[in-house]
Amino acid sequence: MDKITDLFSEFEKLDSYWESRAQHEFSLKIYQIMKEDNLNQAQVSKLLGVSAPYISSLLSGDRNLSLKTMVKYARKLNRILSVELLKEKSEDLSSFDFLGESDPHYAKLQDDGFLASLKTNRMNAANDQEFSTQFVSTSNGKYSIAG
């Protein structure tokens, strides 16, 4: 295994990784709805009753939304929220599952948001004494797996 795969494997052991991933997936769904319904951020903010900067932070995955809020937003966008509980070792859980959308903006949002989630998880891991012992700080301020 290479170091990146090892790093993903370690992150996948953390609840915070899966929380970030679920939030990120919700953000991507909002973006998909915007594209499908030909809506811009200002229109979505009006539909949801929030500010345009809030929508921007929502799309970047910076919002920790409650289930109640996600349902409310889905309903205001004429959608329903669907939840799946998959087996942990499911093939559907690939961390590298970025394919399937041809829109380059969607791919960029997905890549940027996922990388931001990883950065958050890395920062959380650095604060977790037990987990952070597996990381070494490099000269450029990033972390890599020790060993």
Contacts in CASP RR format, 6 or more apart in sequence:
PFRMAT RR
TARGET T0000
AUTHOR 0000-0000-0000
METHOD contacts of the structure
MODEL  1
MDKITDLFSEFEKLDSYWESRAQHEFSLKIYQIMKEDNLNQAQVSKLLGV
SAPYISSLLSGDRNLSLKTMVKYARKLNRILSVELLKEKSEDLSSFDFLG
ESDPHYAKLQDDGFLASLKTNRMNAANDQEFSTQFVSTSNGKYSIAG
1 9 0 8 1.000
3 144 0 8 1.000
3 145 0 8 1.000
6 145 0 8 1.000
7 144 0 8 1.000
7 145 0 8 1.000
8 95 0 8 1.000
10 125 0 8 1.000
10 131 0 8 1.000
10 134 0 8 1.000
10 145 0 8 1.000
11 17 0 8 1.000
11 95 0 8 1.000
11 118 0 8 1.000
11 121 0 8 1.000
11 122 0 8 1.000
11 125 0 8 1.000
12 18 0 8 1.000
12 95 0 8 1.000
14 121 0 8 1.000
14 124 0 8 1.000
14 125 0 8 1.000
14 131 0 8 1.000
16 120 0 8 1.000
16 121 0 8 1.000
16 124 0 8 1.000
17 117 0 8 1.000
17 121 0 8 1.000
19 64 0 8 1.000
20 117 0 8 1.000
20 120 0 8 1.000
20 121 0 8 1.000
21 114 0 8 1.000
21 117 0 8 1.000
23 61 0 8 1.000
23 63 0 8 1.000
23 64 0 8 1.000
23 65 0 8 1.000
23 117 0 8 1.000
24 61 0 8 1.000
24 113 0 8 1.000
24 114 0 8 1.000
24 117 0 8 1.000
26 65 0 8 1.000
26 70 0 8 1.000
27 58 0 8 1.000
27 59 0 8 1.000
27 60 0 8 1.000
27 61 0 8 1.000
27 63 0 8 1.000
27 109 0 8 1.000
27 113 0 8 1.000
28 106 0 8 1.000
28 109 0 8 1.000
28 110 0 8 1.000
30 44 0 8 1.000
30 58 0 8 1.000
30 59 0 8 1.000
30 73 0 8 1.000
30 77 0 8 1.000
31 59 0 8 1.000
31 106 0 8 1.000
31 109 0 8 1.000
32 101 0 8 1.000
32 106 0 8 1.000
33 39 0 8 1.000
33 77 0 8 1.000
33 79 0 8 1.000
34 40 0 8 1.000
34 41 0 8 1.000
34 44 0 8 1.000
35 103 0 8 1.000
35 106 0 8 1.000
37 77 0 8 1.000
39 47 0 8 1.000
41 52 0 8 1.000
41 55 0 8 1.000
41 56 0 8 1.000
41 59 0 8 1.000
42 52 0 8 1.000
44 55 0 8 1.000
44 77 0 8 1.000
45 51 0 8 1.000
45 52 0 8 1.000
45 54 0 8 1.000
45 55 0 8 1.000
47 76 0 8 1.000
47 77 0 8 1.000
48 55 0 8 1.000
48 73 0 8 1.000
48 76 0 8 1.000
48 77 0 8 1.000
49 76 0 8 1.000
50 58 0 8 1.000
54 63 0 8 1.000
57 63 0 8 1.000
58 65 0 8 1.000
59 109 0 8 1.000
60 112 0 8 1.000
60 113 0 8 1.000
60 116 0 8 1.000
61 113 0 8 1.000
61 116 0 8 1.000
61 117 0 8 1.000
62 116 0 8 1.000
65 73 0 8 1.000
67 81 0 8 1.000
70 81 0 8 1.000
71 81 0 8 1.000
74 80 0 8 1.000
74 81 0 8 1.000
86 92 0 8 1.000
86 93 0 8 1.000
98 107 0 8 1.000
98 110 0 8 1.000
98 111 0 8 1.000
98 114 0 8 1.000
101 107 0 8 1.000
101 110 0 8 1.000
122 135 0 8 1.000
122 143 0 8 1.000
125 131 0 8 1.000
125 132 0 8 1.000
125 135 0 8 1.000
125 143 0 8 1.000
126 132 0 8 1.000
126 135 0 8 1.000
126 143 0 8 1.000
133 146 0 8 1.000
134 145 0 8 1.000
134 146 0 8 1.000
135 143 0 8 1.000
135 144 0 8 1.000
135 145 0 8 1.000
135 146 0 8 1.000
136 143 0 8 1.000
136 144 0 8 1.000
136 145 0 8 1.000
136 146 0 8 1.000
136 147 0 8 1.000
137 143 0 8 1.000
138 144 0 8 1.000
END
